[in-house]
Amino acid sequence: MTGVIPDRVTTDGHDAYPGAIRTELGRHVRHRTSRYLNNRLEQDHRGIKGRCRPMLGLKSTGSARRYCRGHDELRNFLRCRSRMRQRVPAATRRWQHMRRAAIALGILETA
């Protein structure tokens, strides 16, 4: 989707991944399996997974794309850091989150 082909892909070891990686990305992409190296990405998708389960999944690629785009935009808007591992005091995070959540709710109410 992004047009960028990675040098390596880390998965949890499911049997379908090696063939799919070769077919979609080519033979030059290194595939490695690890139970823990992809944990950061899995945790990143936890919010989307938690929302999709009650909805019984996303019915089409288009609806999945729209939902994920909206979810990511809202999450990035509410996030108080501008880059990974940036330390922000808890009081500042709480204040920024409440202010940004109020703005987001106002936008959603007018839509």
CORVENKA-V699708 format. One record per residue. N is the residue number from 1. SS is DSSP state (alpha for helix, beta for strand, coil for the rest). PHI is phi in whole degrees, -180 to 180 (NA if undefined). BURIAL is # if it has 16 or more other ideal C-beta (glycine too) atoms within 10 Angstrom, else .. Layout:
n:N ss:SS phi:PHI burial:BURIAL
n:N ss:SS phi:PHI burial:BURIAL
This chain:
n:1 ss:coil phi:NA burial:.
n:2 ss:coil phi:-89 burial:.
n:3 ss:coil phi:87 burial:.
n:4 ss:coil phi:-99 burial:.
n:5 ss:coil phi:-102 burial:.
n:6 ss:coil phi:-74 burial:.
n:7 ss:coil phi:-77 burial:.
n:8 ss:beta phi:-146 burial:.
n:9 ss:beta phi:-129 burial:#
n:10 ss:beta phi:-110 burial:#
n:11 ss:beta phi:-130 burial:#
n:12 ss:coil phi:-88 burial:.
n:13 ss:coil phi:99 burial:.
n:14 ss:coil phi:-63 burial:.
n:15 ss:coil phi:-63 burial:.
n:16 ss:coil phi:-80 burial:.
n:17 ss:alpha phi:-65 burial:.
n:18 ss:alpha phi:-57 burial:.
n:19 ss:alpha phi:-65 burial:.
n:20 ss:alpha phi:-66 burial:.
n:21 ss:alpha phi:-66 burial:#
n:22 ss:alpha phi:-62 burial:.
n:23 ss:alpha phi:-68 burial:.
n:24 ss:alpha phi:-85 burial:.
n:25 ss:alpha phi:-111 burial:.
n:26 ss:coil phi:105 burial:.
n:27 ss:coil phi:-78 burial:.
n:28 ss:coil phi:-77 burial:.
n:29 ss:coil phi:-80 burial:.
n:30 ss:beta phi:-81 burial:.
n:31 ss:beta phi:-106 burial:.
n:32 ss:beta phi:-127 burial:.
n:33 ss:beta phi:-112 burial:.
n:34 ss:coil phi:-157 burial:.
n:35 ss:coil phi:-76 burial:.
n:36 ss:coil phi:-116 burial:.
n:37 ss:coil phi:-69 burial:.
n:38 ss:coil phi:-96 burial:#
n:39 ss:alpha phi:-64 burial:.
n:40 ss:alpha phi:-61 burial:.
n:41 ss:alpha phi:-68 burial:.
n:42 ss:alpha phi:-62 burial:.
n:43 ss:alpha phi:-67 burial:.
n:44 ss:alpha phi:-64 burial:.
n:45 ss:coil phi:-88 burial:.
n:46 ss:alpha phi:-60 burial:.
n:47 ss:alpha phi:-64 burial:.
n:48 ss:alpha phi:-68 burial:#
n:49 ss:alpha phi:-62 burial:.
n:50 ss:alpha phi:-65 burial:.
n:51 ss:alpha phi:-83 burial:.
n:52 ss:alpha phi:-73 burial:#
n:53 ss:alpha phi:-59 burial:.
n:54 ss:alpha phi:-65 burial:.
n:55 ss:coil phi:-84 burial:.
n:56 ss:coil phi:60 burial:.
n:57 ss:coil phi:85 burial:.
n:58 ss:coil phi:-100 burial:#
n:59 ss:coil phi:-75 burial:.
n:60 ss:coil phi:-145 burial:.
n:61 ss:alpha phi:-64 burial:.
n:62 ss:alpha phi:-63 burial:.
n:63 ss:alpha phi:-69 burial:.
n:64 ss:alpha phi:-64 burial:.
n:65 ss:alpha phi:-62 burial:.
n:66 ss:alpha phi:-64 burial:.
n:67 ss:alpha phi:-64 burial:.
n:68 ss:alpha phi:-65 burial:.
n:69 ss:alpha phi:-63 burial:.
n:70 ss:alpha phi:-65 burial:.
n:71 ss:alpha phi:-61 burial:.
n:72 ss:alpha phi:-65 burial:.
n:73 ss:alpha phi:-63 burial:.
n:74 ss:alpha phi:-66 burial:#
n:75 ss:alpha phi:-63 burial:.
n:76 ss:alpha phi:-68 burial:.
n:77 ss:alpha phi:-67 burial:.
n:78 ss:alpha phi:-79 burial:.
n:79 ss:coil phi:-70 burial:.
n:80 ss:coil phi:-93 burial:.
n:81 ss:coil phi:-92 burial:.
n:82 ss:coil phi:-97 burial:.
n:83 ss:coil phi:-151 burial:.
n:84 ss:coil phi:-63 burial:.
n:85 ss:coil phi:62 burial:.
n:86 ss:coil phi:-82 burial:.
n:87 ss:coil phi:-86 burial:.
n:88 ss:coil phi:-128 burial:.
n:89 ss:coil phi:-58 burial:.
n:90 ss:alpha phi:-59 burial:.
n:91 ss:alpha phi:-63 burial:.
n:92 ss:alpha phi:-67 burial:.
n:93 ss:alpha phi:-60 burial:.
n:94 ss:alpha phi:-62 burial:.
n:95 ss:alpha phi:-63 burial:.
n:96 ss:alpha phi:-64 burial:.
n:97 ss:alpha phi:-64 burial:.
n:98 ss:alpha phi:-63 burial:.
n:99 ss:alpha phi:-64 burial:.
n:100 ss:alpha phi:-70 burial:.
n:101 ss:alpha phi:-65 burial:.
n:102 ss:alpha phi:-64 burial:.
n:103 ss:alpha phi:-64 burial:.
n:104 ss:alpha phi:-63 burial:.
n:105 ss:alpha phi:-63 burial:.
n:106 ss:alpha phi:-62 burial:.
n:107 ss:alpha phi:-65 burial:.
n:108 ss:alpha phi:-67 burial:.
n:109 ss:alpha phi:-68 burial:.
n:110 ss:alpha phi:-81 burial:.
n:111 ss:coil phi:-75 burial:.
